[in-house]
Each structure stands twice: as structure tokens, then as C-alpha cells.
Amino acid sequence: KMRRKRMKKVEPDKIERGKGNYLLIITEKPQAAQKIAAALGSARKVTEGGASYFEVEREGKEILVGSAVGHLFNLEYKAGQKGWPIFEIEWRPSYERAASSFTKKYYNLLKKLARKAGEIIIATDYDVEGEVIGWNVLRFIFKRDNAKRMKYSTLTKPELLKAFENPMDELDWGQAYAGETRHILDWLYGINLSRALMAAIKTTGSFKILSIGRVQGPALKIIVDREHEISNFKSEPFWQVFAVVNNPKIYDSSWMPKISEDGKEISGFSFKHPKDIFDKKELEKFKDIKEGVAETKESEERVTPPVPFDLTTLQREAYRLHKIGPSQTLSVVQKLYLDGLISYPRTSSQKIPDAINPKSILKALEKNFPEAKEAKRAKPIEGKKSDPAHPSIYPTGEWADLKENEKKIYELVVKRFISVFSDDAVTLNKRVVITAKEHTKIKFTASGLKIKEKGWTKVYPAVLEEKDVPTLNGDVKIDEIKFVEKETQPPKRYTPTSLITILEKKNLGTKSTRSMIIDTLFNRGYLDGRSIQATPLGMKLIETLEQYSSIIIDENLTRQLEEKMEKLQGSKRKEDLEKQEEKIIKHAEKIIRDISKEFKEKEKDIGRGILAGIEGLREVQNEQNTLRKCPKCGKGDLRIIYSRKTRSQFVACSAYPDCKQTYNLPPNSYIKKSGKECKDCSYPLLMSLKKGKRPWEFCFNPLCEDNKKRREEWERKKGRKIGEKPVEEEDEGSKGNSNNKEGREESGGEKKGKVGSVGDEKGKVDGGEGKKGDGEEGKGGDSGGEKKVVEGEKEGK
């Protein structure tokens, strides 16, 4: 019995299809359905059972536009299978999961609309995920084998009409099979390997939600390897050598930068020897240098604009300029796309085709961005990367009122687009070389830059920095040779964007999933910090897997699977695709069986190794969350606690239940120590991190004078009575406090095997929603998802 038949099996719906008296268009999200319906004509919104569709008449033909809400089907294992490994899986309606029960009304509506539909057009996002969403609706709800396909990159009226009038004759089967194969692989790897970890830790009598996946593992190893590089790094001393020239007769004194050592300032212009000196004995040859011969060379350089945005580059720039994390950037650009303000964001392309009519877009932008008038380059600057599905990210020319981060990202996209049509910047480059008379092989240099024509740098935040250097030619007196001692530095830790860049270079994950993979690693307690650092748990997990089952974290294996799926995406014949998919899945099953055999033989050793990491994480979290001695009992420590019951943080005394002192904290945000003290009361200042908001510091002491002033000001604005008792000052056990027994027991770290759970919330600050539920990779721990399952084993899937 072929796997394909097993995979496609879903209990048939008893649908009596009509004679086909309307055209039915299916989109991925309700916003897209509304945009398409509005583009086709005067649309009427119809709501049934909490879900909506649109009716529109065009050229005498009735058209209905309905939508999914991301994935309406998810992979599940067939009932009756216990333990691991498991391979019998099937597509099941998403609403069967409690977290996705809201999808049932859309499922039911599409099922009803299918009954009397004639022609079907799939108009989901044109990528592998969109293809899978459309294919599943088509085969499992509509019971049809094929349909026409709309392809568009923006939700603008002209492009939607063009896509409607010129649909593809069938689904993009390469995308469909590549997408399904990715779901299956991520699900099989994720659920089996995560169950393996959970089973191993249970042998120690402990419990911790753990997950690993085919991309998660190699990604974590990259970070752990960097940690080893840093910890094993041994600094070496070296010296930089400068020739200091202080001659105001030769050049203007404004050209006199200063170098410093041990806080001492040195006047004069310093010219640097191009090589760092690691052998201190070599410094002797510089000491007698008193004179040199200078030569100045000037050149003009044209600096072309940066290339158009693909998703990774946009994420990198949003972080560089605005410190907006990759996941949040992805979430924002998805909204901007659905609002019709920018093109489809999940693209690898750095190309701008003529078909988008860039001149008309620039003209439309002039109203809100006058600099667009200066964008007169006939052909845009383009990069090397391309994408068969979509062009680079570009603005549509539309405008809307936006929230702070939405505005920042939108303006970034607009200005990048304008810049690629703007003139080159022109710089005047100057390089001064001083050759020592005493040793002609010894040279000292200084380079300068002046911007002659700003060009595109007037539009887009540039990295060009002007620097003046003197013009020197002929003999010069060297007033001093200065040696500045330094030490070699260890490699830098990854930032979210540099990690995404390295994952892209290694072909691990996809443009849509990489940021969510990083979020998952944070949420599992494997990573910490903005400069990403592996926690004791993350370190020990990789160390244990390297010792007992290294194939799980082998990036070469993951890369080979990615390449096979890319090859699958490029194929066209459905029959060939089905065979290729079957072959890839069978190969993956063999690997998982081999891992299973090896893993089970060493399960207890693996469990002990991971437990050591869990205990190390607990110690770190206790230290990170300990604030000060409790002012009430003087025995316990005040700590930041996270309650799984209320899903909120509060401050409480570690001497509970003997001491029940608590302090409320701002809800719906992640709270951590700031490392600073309140200037009024000396309590530790805390930092509140909230998605889409700037971090802010606050004192949690309700008796602090500064807090009282701010509360009085707040009460005045709200019209409340000044002096009214705030919740924080109410007696212990009062309403609104989180210090009840249930909250304590749910907070983690109180029972054996449970880790203080504030760490489980790390990484959520920058996190955005997963694409379309990006479903099964989320179960496998490799792509996130829209809803988080709290139940232990399910979260490990």
C-alpha cells in the first residue's frame, strides 16, 4: 500500500455537488479575500456561522470569494501508536486541536460553498506553504484533483485583476509536493526526536519540555560551537604602531585627530603602520624613525545604491537601524502585505522586473516621499539573488496610517526602493602614505573620504562616513612613534540577524522559518540574550547528542534534505513528483529508525547528560531572577517568578510559604533585571520588554517616592482619587496578587524536575506569529506556529 494513499486519506464528506453555477475563489487569509473581491467589482460581504465570504458579479458571472485562515489541515499520527518512532501519519482538520478550534467555522463555510461551485480558482499565497494550503482545501474539502491558480505578488487592484484574467491552468505541483514533503519530514523528525529527548529525561525521574528538529539541532550546534570558540580563546598581546606628525604649517589643525593610551591624549595626526606587531622585539626597529617621505593620492569613486530587499536583507537592516528582531520584522511585513502596502515579503529575490511598472510606483510615492522625484535612474540596481515565485520586496505606492514599528519598516522598504533608482553617490578618496627614511620598507598610512555627491545617500541611511586627512607630499618630520598595546579578541556572539544570515549561507531552514527556529530555541531555554548565548541546557544538550547521537545535529544531513526539496520544487510532472516524495520520505524514515536504535541503547546516559543541563539552567535562572533580600522577613530573597497558571510574572519572596510578600509586575510583557538601581530607594530597576514597544525601566517598589509621584500623575489623568490604595500596597493574599498557592506551584522550580520558567519565556519579545500556522514544522520544533500547545508531550511534537 503506497504511502501517498495513506497520506491523503481523510474521511470523505457527503457532499452533493451542484451543477456549478458560480466561480469560487479561495484565498489564504480573509484580508486577501476582501482585496480580491473589491478588485473584481462591487462586492457584498456575507457572514455565516462566524466566517465570511464575498459575493461579486463580473461580466454577468457570479463569483464567490472565500478564505482559509492559514492551514486548515495539520499532520497527525494515526491513533493507536505509542512510544517512538512512529511513521503512520495523515492530514487531519486543524480544528480537532483545541488551540485551532477557531478554524472550524472556515472549514464548514468552505465545505458549504463547494457544494454548488462550478469552476475553482486557488488564490493562496504563491509559495510552497500557500500551495499546500490550497491543495489541502482542494482535495480534502472540495474533493477535486486540480484547479486553476492565481499568481500575484501584491494585493493591488491592477495586479489582482491581471492574475484573475490570466490564471495558471493548474496548481504548481512542484511547490505543492515540496511543501508537503517539508511538512512530513519536519513532523517525522520533530515528533520522534523530541519524544526521544523527553523519554530520556524521564528516566532520571524529572520532567522538562524539550524539543529538537532537523534544523533546530544543527542551528543550536552552530551557537554552541561559537561558545566553545569563545571559551577556548586565548588572548594574545599585539601592538599597533603610529607615526605622529604635528606640523600646523603643513596642514590645518582641524585635521589633527587624537589617539589615546591609558587615558592620555596625543595631539597631532597619527598615521598607522598597516600591520599589527605580535613580536615585541620587532618594535625596536620603529624607535629611531624621525623622518619620512609623504605621498598623497586622490581618486574619485562612484558608490552604487544597495540592492533591493529580499527578506533576509530586510530583517538584517531592520535590526541594524531599528533593533527590530527578525520574527517581529516578518510579522510586520506580513501585515503590510495584507494591507496592500508592500509586495509579498517571503522572497529571496533582489530583482525588480519592469512588469511592476516602477515609474508609476515612484510617482505615487512622491506625495508622501518627495525624494522619490529625484529617482531618475532608468534601470534599477539589482542583486544576484532571484526567486522563481516573486520579485524583491517593494512598496505598492499606497499609504496608510501605521503604528510605530509598521511605519519604520514601511519607510525602510520605501526608501530602499527609491534608492535603487537614485544616482550613485560620488566620493573623493584620499590616501596618504609616509615611507620612513631610515627604513624604506616601513610605511604608515591614513585614508580619508569626502562625499562629493550624495546621490542615493540622501534617501537611504548610508554607512558612508566622511573623514578628513591632510594632504602631505615630500619630506615630513615624525614627532613621535607611538605604540598602542592591545589584545586579540574572541569571536563575537551571534545576533538574531547574523544567525539568520549564517543559516541562509549553510542552507539550513527556509527564508520563512529561520526566525521562528531561533524563537523556538529561545522558548525551550536553549538560548539567552540579544547577543545570542547558549544556556547550560543548550550546551549540555549538544554535548550529549554529539557523544551519543551526532547525526541529529549534523548540518550536512539537513542541507542534503533541503537540496532534495529544492530539486523537488523545480519539477513539474505530478507522477515524477509523487515518486520523488516517496523516496525522500523513505530515506528519512530509515535515518530515524537508525537514530532510534542507537538512542534507546543509551537512553539513561543521555537522560543524565540532559538533566545536568537542566540543573545548570535552573541555577542560572535563579541567579538572573534574584533581586535583593526580602524587606519584610529579611531571610528570603525577592525573585521574579513566572506562573504557568496565570501566564504572568510577579515578584515574590523565596521564603514562601513562611513569607508571602509579593509585588505585581506589568502584564503581557517579559520582565528582567536591568542591572541598575533606583536612585530614590535603591531597589533594583526592572526592564519591561514587550513586542512592538520600546523597552522601559521601572522600580517595582510601591513605596518608592518616584513611584508615588508617577502614580499621582497617572491618577490625575485618569480622574481617580489621589491616594486611593493601589493593588501593590494591598495586604498579602488580596485580590489581584499572584501569590496564591496554585500560582506558586505552577511557577516552576518548586517541584522536582521543573525548571524556573521565566527562562521559558525568553525569546518571545521579538517573536512574531508563524506564517499561516507554518504548521507541522512547529510540531517538529523547526518553524513555530500560531498557537502554542502547553501540554507536555504535544509541545514536544
LUMDORO-928369 format. One record per residue (C-alpha): residue in three letters; x, y, z. Coordinates in steps of 0.05 Angstrom, whole numbers, plus 5000, padded with zeros to 4 digits. Layout:
! residues N
ALAXYZ...
This chain:
! residues 797
LYS500050005000MET503150654977ARG504751195029ARG501551704983LYS494751374993ARG495851335068MET497852065070LYS491852305030LYS486651915068VAL481452345102GLU474452125119PRO470152325059ASP464952865067LYS458052715039ILE457553294991GLU452253344937ARG455653794887GLY451154234845LYS451354364771GLY456454924780ASN453055594777TYR458556034806LEU466056124805LEU469356014873ILE476056344891ILE479756114953THR484856554988GLU489456425047LYS487056975093PRO480557365099GLN484158025084ALA486457745017ALA479357515001GLN476758215014LYS482158534970ILE480758054912ALA473258144916ALA473958904917ALA478458874856LEU473358464817GLY467558934828SER462359174878ALA462758624930ARG457758424983LYS460258115048VAL456357505073THR457457215142GLU455256515162GLY456956175227GLY462256685245ALA466156635179SER465357095119TYR465757055044PHE464457564988GLU459557564930VAL461057964868GLU458457964796ARG463258084739GLU461358074665GLY454857714682LYS458357164721GLU457157034795ILE463656994835LEU464556784908VAL471056924945GLY472256525008SER478356415050ALA482155955095VAL485756225157GLY492555935143HIS492855175149LEU486054845156PHE489554165159ASN495353915201LEU499253265203GLU497452795259TYR499652095276LYS494551545269ALA491251315333GLY493950715369GLN501350865361LYS505350925425GLY512451105441TRP517251245384PRO518951215328ILE512251305294PHE511151385219GLU503751275206ILE501151985196GLU495552335159TRP492653025146ARG487153195196PRO482853815202SER486354345245TYR480054475286GLU480953795320ARG486454125361ALA483654565416ALA488555115400SER485955155328SER478555045342PHE477155735312THR478655445242LYS472455005243LYS467755565221TYR472155695160TYR472454955145ASN464954895149LEU463755505105LEU468455265051LYS465154585053LYS458454915042LEU460955364986ALA463954764949ARG457154434940LYS454754864883ALA461355134857GLY462955034785GLU469955274770ILE475155334826ILE480955824829ILE486255754883ALA488956434903THR493056294964ASP499956604971TYR504456364915ASP509655974953VAL510555264980GLU506355385042GLY500855735003GLU500755164953VAL499954645008ILE494255045040GLY490655094973TRP491954364954ASN489254115021VAL482854525014LEU482154274943ARG482953534956PHE480153455027ILE474353945026PHE472654034953LYS474453314933ARG477653554869ASP484253364837ASN486154034806ALA484154754797LYS486455394764ARG491555814801MET492156564811LYS499256834818TYR500557524846SER505757894887THR501658484913LEU494458574935THR493459164889LYS487559214842PRO491459214776GLU495658604795LEU489758224823LEU485658344760LYS491458124717ALA492257484759PHE484757354755GLU484457444680ASN490657034666PRO490656454716MET495155844711ASP491655224686GLU493454814747LEU496854834814ASP504354904817TRP505554174832GLY512954274846GLN511354754902ALA505654314927TYR509853684934ALA515954054960GLY511554385013GLU508253735034THR514853365036ARG517753905082HIS511753845128ILE512453095131LEU519953105144ASP519453645197TRP513753275231LEU517252595230TYR523952865254GLY520753345304ILE515952875339ASN520652275341LEU526852645363SER523153065414ARG519752455443ALA526652135447LEU529252715489MET523052715534ALA523651965545ALA530952035562ILE529852575615LYS524052165645THR529051605661THR532052085712GLY525352195747SER524952905721PHE520753275671LYS522353845623ILE519154035557LEU524553925506SER524553915430ILE529453825374GLY528553815299ARG532353715235VAL534054465231GLN533554625305GLY539254155323PRO544454405273ALA542455125288LEU543655035362LYS550254685348ILE552655305309ILE551555725371VAL554555225418ASP560755165373ARG561455925377GLU561055875453HIS566755365453GLU570855825407ILE569856395457SER571255985519ASN577455655488PHE580156305461LYS586756535489SER588257275481GLU594957475453PRO598158165461PHE599758565400TRP601859275384GLN599359785335VAL604660285313PHE603061015297ALA607361565269VAL605062235299VAL606062845255ASN604763525288ASN606264075237PRO600864615232LYS604764965177ILE603464395130TYR596164275143ASP590164555180SER589864395255SER582764135245TRP586063535214MET589163325280PRO585662715307LYS588062415372ILE589861725395SER589961535467GLU593261025512ASP591760965586GLY587261575580LYS592762025554GLU591262455493ILE596362575439SER596063175394GLY597763135321PHE595562695263SER597161955270PHE598961515212LYS598260765225HIS603060225206PRO598759735165LYS600859105203ASP599758925275ILE606058715311PHE605758075352ASP613158015369LYS615158565418LYS622358525394GLU620158795326LEU618259455358GLU625559635365LYS626259785291PHE620960335296LYS624160725353ASP629461105313ILE624661355259LYS624762115257GLU623362305184GLY619462055126VAL617362205055ALA609862315044GLU605762194982THR598362344975LYS593962014923GLU586862234909SER581561864870GLU574161934855GLU569561344867ARG562361224848VAL558560844902THR552460484874PRO546060424915PRO544759794957VAL540859234923PRO533359144931PHE530758784993ASP529958044998LEU527057815065THR533657645099THR536858315079LEU530658695104GLN530858325170ARG538258495177GLU537259235162ALA531159295208TYR535459025264ARG541459455247LEU537560105242HIS531759995290LYS533559385332ILE527159045309GLY528158295313PRO527457825253SER520957505276GLN517758165290THR520058435223LEU516957835189SER510457945227VAL510358685208VAL511758585134GLN506358055130LYS501358565156LEU503859095108TYR502958605051LEU495858425072ASP494359165077GLY496559245005LEU502459705022ILE508259255000SER509458654957TYR509857934981PRO515357915033ARG517557185035THR522157244976SER529557114961SER529557574901GLN533658204894LYS530558364825ILE525658904804PRO522158704739ASP519359214690ALA512558874697ILE511259204764ASN511559894729PRO516560214778LYS515660914748SER508360924768ILE510160694838LEU515361244846LYS510261754821ALA505261514873LEU510561554928GLU512162284913LYS506262534954ASN508962265019PHE516362185000PRO518562794959GLU525462484950ALA522262004900LYS522362574849GLU529962504847ALA529761764830LYS531361834756ARG535661224742ALA532860874681LYS534460164705PRO534659984779ILE540659704814GLU539458964826GLY542858404865LYS544757704843LYS539357314881SER532857134846ASP526556774865PRO522156394815ALA515756594852HIS516457334870PRO520657954857SER524258334912ILE520358694967TYR517759354941PRO512359874960THR505959894921GLY505260654925GLU499360614973TRP499460985040ALA496060875108ASP496661085180LEU501360595214LYS503760415283GLU510860575303ASN514459945281GLU510059865219LYS511860575198LYS519360445209ILE519259815167TYR514860115113GLU519260725107LEU525360275104VAL522259895045VAL520260545010LYS526960875018ARG530760254995PHE526260224933ILE527460964918SER534860894929VAL535760344876PHE533160844825SER537361414851ASP544061664827ASP550661384851ALA554061734909VAL560762024890THR566462034940LEU573362354939ASN578161854968LYS584962054995ARG590661605017VAL596961875048VAL603061425054ILE609261615094THR615461205080ALA620661225135LYS627361495111GLU631161055159HIS627560425137THR624460475068LYS620459835078ILE616760145137LYS610660545117PHE605060905154THR598361065123ALA591961455133SER585761455090GLY580361975084LEU573662055049LYS569362645029ILE562462584997LYS562362994933GLU555362804910LYS550562494960GLY546362134908TRP542461554939THR545261715009LYS540262295013VAL534761775013TYR537261155049PRO541261115115ALA548361035090VAL554560745121LEU559061245087GLU562761665138GLU566762275120LYS573862315147ASP578862865134VAL586262725126PRO591763235110THR594863285041LEU602263145051ASN607663084999GLY615163085006ASP619363075069VAL615763065136LYS618263065207ILE615662505250ASP614862785320GLU613462135356ILE612861385345LYS607261135389PHE605960405409VAL598860215429GLU598459545463LYS592159135452GLU589758415458THR586557965406GLN579157885418PRO574857255416PRO569757165361LYS563357565372ARG556957225392TYR551457185340THR545857695338PRO539057465313THR540457735244SER547657475238LEU545056795258ILE539656825204THR545057015154ILE549456415173LEU543455945169GLU541956215100LYS549256115078LYS549155405103ASN542355275070LEU539055085136GLY531655235140THR527855705094LYS527056455089SER520356385123THR522455915180ARG529356135203SER527056685250MET521856215281ILE527055675291ILE531156175332ASP524956355372THR523755625388LEU530855545413PHE529756135459ASN523055875483ARG525955205501GLY531155525545TYR536955345499LEU538956065484ASP539356725521GLY541057445507ARG540857935449SER547957745434ILE545857015430GLN548956565482ALA547655825493THR544955675562PRO547655095605LEU541754685579GLY543354855506MET550754705517LYS549554035552LEU544253815501ILE549053895443GLU554853595483THR550452985499LEU547952905428GLU554952965400GLN557152405445TYR551351925435SER547552105371SER551352625330ILE547152515267ILE541452905299ILE545653545297ASP549153405230GLU548254015186ASN550453635124LEU544553155130THR539753745138ARG542854105079GLN542253495034LEU534853445051GLU533954185035GLU537354084968LYS532853494952MET526653904968GLU529154484925LYS530153994868LEU523053734880GLN520354444875GLY523454524806SER519953904779LYS513453944741ARG510653254725LYS505953024780GLU507552294771ASP515052414779LEU513852854839GLU509952324876LYS515551824867GLN520852314888GLU516952504951GLU516151774969LYS523651644960ILE525652245004ILE520852035060LYS523051315059HIS530351535065ALA528451985125GLU524751415159LYS530950975154ILE535251515186ILE530151595242ARG530050845254ASP537550825259ILE537451415308SER532051065348LYS536150435357GLU542350805377PHE538651275423LYS534750745461GLU541150365477LYS544050975512GLU537551295537LYS539551325611ASP546351635596ILE543152145551GLY537952305605ARG543352415657GLY547152885610ILE540953295595LEU539053325669ALA545753645684GLY544054185634ILE537154285665GLU540154365734GLY545354855706LEU539755255673ARG535955275739GLU542055565775VAL543056095722GLN535656285723ASN535456335798GLU541456805796GLN538457215739ASN531757285775THR534257425846LEU533458165861ARG535058305935LYS533658096006CYS526358106025PRO524958746065LYS519358406103CYS522557776131GLY529957916119LYS531157186107GLY528857026037ASP530657345971LEU525857725926ARG525557375859ILE522057455793ILE517156875786TYR513156645726SER506556305739ARG504455795686LYS497455825716THR496356575704ARG501756635650SER504457255683GLN510557465724PHE510857745794VAL516057865848ALA515657425910CYS519857215970SER523656565964ALA521856406037TYR514656246016PRO510255986050ASP513356286113CYS513656966079LYS508257166030GLN511057836007THR509457965933TYR509658535883ASN505558575819LEU509158685753PRO506558965687PRO502458435649ASN503458205577SER510958335576TYR517457995594ILE520758275656LYS528058205673LYS533458555715SER536359175683GLY542859165724LYS541359855752GLU538660115819CYS533160615833LYS536261295851ASP530761425903CYS530060765941SER535960335917TYR531359765895PRO533659405832LEU530659715769LEU527059225725MET526359245650SER519759115613LEU520358825544LYS514058795501LYS513258615429GLY512659235386LYS514459705444ARG520860025467PRO523959715530TRP522860135592GLU525760115662PHE521760175726CYS522260095801PHE517659555828ASN517659835900PRO510660125911LEU513260555970CYS518560895926GLU517561655925ASP518761675850ASN513361145840LYS508561535884LYS509562155842ARG508361775777ARG502161445806GLU499362105828GLU500462385759TRP497061775728GLU491161835776ARG490262565757LYS490062375683LYS485161815697GLY480862245743ARG481861785802LYS482161995874ILE489262165895GLY491761695949GLU487061135931LYS490460495953PRO493960155894VAL493759405885GLU501259345901GLU500159615972GLU494259165989ASP495158636043GLU498057966024GLY493157485993SER488958075968LYS485358075902GLY489758155841ASN496057885872SER499257265843ASN501956975908ASN496756435918LYS498955725928GLU496755495859GLY500656055826ARG506855865866GLU506455135848GLU505355285775SER511155775772GLY516455235762GLY522555045802GLU518254845862LYS517354125842LYS522653625823GLY524653675751LYS521054335737VAL525554905718GLY524155625739SER520155825679VAL521956545667GLY527156265620ASP521655905581GLU519056595562LYS525656845533GLY525656995460LYS518357185458VAL519957925457ASP522057925385GLY517457355366GLY512057415313GLU506556955291GLY508556365248LYS506756405175LYS499856115164GLY500955705226ASP507055425190GLY504254815219GLU507954185224GLU514954475229GLY512254785292LYS510554105318GLY517453875299GLY520454475333ASP523254775269SER518455325249GLY514055565304GLY506555615296GLU500756075311LYS498555725374LYS502755435430VAL500654765459VAL502154765533GLU501154025546GLY507953695554GLU508253155501LYS504453555449GLU509154135457GLY514853665444LYS511953435378
